Amino acid sequence: MLFFSASVTAQQANIDSLKLVAQISQDQLQLGKLQNMVAQKTKDQEGAALNAQNSASDNANAAQRLNDDPTNKKLASNASDKAGDAKSDARKSRKQTEKLDDLNQSIKDLKSKIAGEQYKLSIYSPASSVTTPIAMPTPASSDTILHP
């Protein structure tokens, strides 16, 4: 009876460890996908920030021209359009920054999850923990651009 109980417990531990190995592999695959997205999201964010800066500059120039001739309806309309563009581009830039920040947070959370799973796996087989090392590229730096 004792032998049967020990056998069932060992089988359960083996099944649990196999589930952990499968989950770790799946999470590492997901981590790789997320890390591959960082470069594109960073490029998108930088482009949106540049567009916002250019729109703000265009808006300032249009406002200056309007200031020189405040009764000119064409200049007033142009300044209004440029202000709308600047507002829209600033919103797009903030959204791109949020997306990049969310992606970096997801990567951080997934790495933490994988580390926890690897720790649990090491409990099942402390002598030989069969896990693949995680390739960890440096995450993108946080947004350092001051937004209006």
BAPA-282164 format. One record per residue (C-alpha): residue number from 1; residue in three letters; x, y, z. Coordinates in steps of 0.1 Angstrom, whole numbers, plus 5000, padded with zeros to 4 digits. Each point is the difference from the previous one (the first is absolute). Layout:
<nodes>
+-----+---------+------+------+------+
| num | residuo |    u |    v |    w |
+-----+---------+------+------+------+
| NUM |     ala |    X |    Y |    Z |
...
+-----+---------+------+------+------+
</nodes>
This chain:
<nodes>
+-----+---------+------+------+------+
| num | residuo |    u |    v |    w |
+-----+---------+------+------+------+
|   1 |     met | 5000 | 5000 | 5000 |
|   2 |     leu | 5028 | 5024 | 5009 |
|   3 |     phe | 5018 | 4992 | 4967 |
|   4 |     phe | 4968 | 5007 | 4980 |
|   5 |     ser | 4995 | 5033 | 5018 |
|   6 |     ala | 5036 | 5011 | 4993 |
|   7 |     ser | 4996 | 4990 | 4964 |
|   8 |     val | 4968 | 5021 | 4996 |
|   9 |     thr | 5016 | 5030 | 5017 |
|  10 |     ala | 5031 | 4997 | 4977 |
|  11 |     gln | 4978 | 4998 | 4969 |
|  12 |     gln | 4980 | 5031 | 5011 |
|  13 |     ala | 5033 | 5019 | 5006 |
|  14 |     asn | 5012 | 4989 | 4966 |
|  15 |     ile | 4968 | 5011 | 4983 |
|  16 |     asp | 5001 | 5034 | 5019 |
|  17 |     ser | 5036 | 5005 | 4990 |
|  18 |     leu | 4992 | 4992 | 4964 |
|  19 |     lys | 4972 | 5025 | 5001 |
|  20 |     leu | 5024 | 5026 | 5013 |
|  21 |     val | 5025 | 4993 | 4973 |
|  22 |     ala | 4973 | 5003 | 4974 |
|  23 |     gln | 4988 | 5033 | 5015 |
|  24 |     ile | 5035 | 5014 | 5002 |
|  25 |     ser | 5006 | 4991 | 4964 |
|  26 |     gln | 4967 | 5017 | 4990 |
|  27 |     asp | 5008 | 5031 | 5020 |
|  28 |     gln | 5035 | 5002 | 4986 |
|  29 |     leu | 4986 | 4999 | 4965 |
|  30 |     gln | 4976 | 5028 | 5009 |
|  31 |     leu | 5029 | 5019 | 5015 |
|  32 |     gly | 5019 | 4997 | 4968 |
|  33 |     lys | 4971 | 5013 | 4980 |
|  34 |     leu | 4996 | 5030 | 5023 |
|  35 |     gln | 5037 | 5008 | 4999 |
|  36 |     asn | 4999 | 4999 | 4962 |
|  37 |     met | 4973 | 5027 | 5001 |
|  38 |     val | 5021 | 5024 | 5021 |
|  39 |     ala | 5021 | 5014 | 4971 |
|  40 |     gln | 4969 | 5008 | 4979 |
|  41 |     lys | 4981 | 5015 | 5029 |
|  42 |     thr | 5030 | 5022 | 5008 |
|  43 |     lys | 5002 | 5011 | 4964 |
|  44 |     asp | 4963 | 5008 | 5000 |
|  45 |     gln | 5002 | 5020 | 5032 |
|  46 |     glu | 5030 | 5020 | 4988 |
|  47 |     gly | 4983 | 5008 | 4967 |
|  48 |     ala | 4968 | 5011 | 5018 |
|  49 |     ala | 5021 | 5022 | 5024 |
|  50 |     leu | 5018 | 5016 | 4970 |
|  51 |     asn | 4966 | 5006 | 4983 |
|  52 |     ala | 4987 | 5016 | 5032 |
|  53 |     gln | 5031 | 5023 | 5002 |
|  54 |     asn | 4997 | 5010 | 4964 |
|  55 |     ser | 4963 | 5007 | 5003 |
|  56 |     ala | 5006 | 5021 | 5031 |
|  57 |     ser | 5026 | 5020 | 4981 |
|  58 |     asp | 4977 | 5005 | 4971 |
|  59 |     asn | 4973 | 5011 | 5024 |
|  60 |     ala | 5023 | 5025 | 5016 |
|  61 |     asn | 5010 | 5014 | 4966 |
|  62 |     ala | 4964 | 5003 | 4989 |
|  63 |     ala | 4991 | 5018 | 5033 |
|  64 |     gln | 5029 | 5024 | 4995 |
|  65 |     arg | 4988 | 5008 | 4965 |
|  66 |     leu | 4965 | 5006 | 5013 |
|  67 |     asn | 5014 | 5022 | 5028 |
|  68 |     asp | 5015 | 5022 | 4973 |
|  69 |     asp | 4967 | 5004 | 4982 |
|  70 |     pro | 4972 | 4991 | 5024 |
|  71 |     thr | 4971 | 5010 | 4976 |
|  72 |     asn | 5011 | 4976 | 4972 |
|  73 |     lys | 4974 | 4972 | 4998 |
|  74 |     lys | 5022 | 4977 | 4979 |
|  75 |     leu | 5028 | 5002 | 5026 |
|  76 |     ala | 4975 | 4995 | 5028 |
|  77 |     ser | 4986 | 4969 | 4983 |
|  78 |     asn | 5035 | 4987 | 4994 |
|  79 |     ala | 5010 | 5005 | 5036 |
|  80 |     ser | 4969 | 4982 | 5011 |
|  81 |     asp | 5008 | 4971 | 4978 |
|  82 |     lys | 5036 | 4998 | 5012 |
|  83 |     ala | 4988 | 5001 | 5036 |
|  84 |     gly | 4977 | 4971 | 4993 |
|  85 |     asp | 5028 | 4981 | 4983 |
|  86 |     ala | 5023 | 5006 | 5030 |
|  87 |     lys | 4974 | 4988 | 5024 |
|  88 |     ser | 4993 | 4969 | 4980 |
|  89 |     asp | 5037 | 4991 | 4995 |
|  90 |     ala | 5007 | 5006 | 5037 |
|  91 |     arg | 4972 | 4975 | 5009 |
|  92 |     lys | 5014 | 4975 | 4975 |
|  93 |     ser | 5035 | 5004 | 5015 |
|  94 |     arg | 4986 | 4994 | 5036 |
|  95 |     lys | 4982 | 4969 | 4988 |
|  96 |     gln | 5031 | 4986 | 4983 |
|  97 |     thr | 5020 | 5006 | 5032 |
|  98 |     glu | 4973 | 4982 | 5020 |
|  99 |     lys | 5001 | 4971 | 4976 |
| 100 |     leu | 5038 | 4997 | 5004 |
| 101 |     asp | 4998 | 5003 | 5037 |
| 102 |     asp | 4973 | 4973 | 5002 |
| 103 |     leu | 5021 | 4977 | 4978 |
| 104 |     asn | 5031 | 5005 | 5022 |
| 105 |     gln | 4978 | 4993 | 5031 |
| 106 |     ser | 4986 | 4969 | 4984 |
| 107 |     ile | 5036 | 4988 | 4993 |
| 108 |     lys | 5010 | 5007 | 5036 |
| 109 |     asp | 4969 | 4982 | 5013 |
| 110 |     leu | 5006 | 4970 | 4978 |
| 111 |     lys | 5036 | 4997 | 5010 |
| 112 |     ser | 4989 | 5001 | 5036 |
| 113 |     lys | 4974 | 4973 | 4993 |
| 114 |     ile | 5026 | 4978 | 4983 |
| 115 |     ala | 5024 | 5004 | 5029 |
| 116 |     gly | 4973 | 4989 | 5024 |
| 117 |     glu | 4991 | 4970 | 4979 |
| 118 |     gln | 5037 | 4990 | 4998 |
| 119 |     tyr | 5002 | 5003 | 5038 |
| 120 |     lys | 4970 | 4977 | 5004 |
| 121 |     leu | 5016 | 4976 | 4975 |
| 122 |     ser | 5032 | 5000 | 5020 |
| 123 |     ile | 4980 | 4988 | 5031 |
| 124 |     tyr | 4990 | 4969 | 4981 |
| 125 |     ser | 5035 | 4992 | 4988 |
| 126 |     pro | 5025 | 5019 | 5020 |
| 127 |     ala | 5029 | 4979 | 4987 |
| 128 |     ser | 4994 | 5005 | 4963 |
| 129 |     ser | 4978 | 5029 | 4991 |
| 130 |     val | 4993 | 4996 | 4963 |
| 131 |     thr | 4993 | 5035 | 4987 |
| 132 |     thr | 5013 | 5019 | 4971 |
| 133 |     pro | 5017 | 5032 | 5008 |
| 134 |     ile | 4981 | 5032 | 4990 |
| 135 |     ala | 5017 | 5023 | 4975 |
| 136 |     met | 4993 | 5034 | 5014 |
| 137 |     pro | 5007 | 5029 | 4977 |
| 138 |     thr | 5000 | 5034 | 5015 |
| 139 |     pro | 4965 | 5015 | 5001 |
| 140 |     ala | 4994 | 5033 | 4983 |
| 141 |     ser | 5007 | 5031 | 5021 |
| 142 |     ser | 4971 | 5019 | 5014 |
| 143 |     asp | 4987 | 5032 | 4984 |
| 144 |     thr | 5023 | 5029 | 5006 |
| 145 |     ile | 4982 | 5025 | 4978 |
| 146 |     leu | 4982 | 5028 | 5017 |
| 147 |     his | 4964 | 5001 | 4986 |
| 148 |     pro | 4980 | 5032 | 5001 |
+-----+---------+------+------+------+
</nodes>
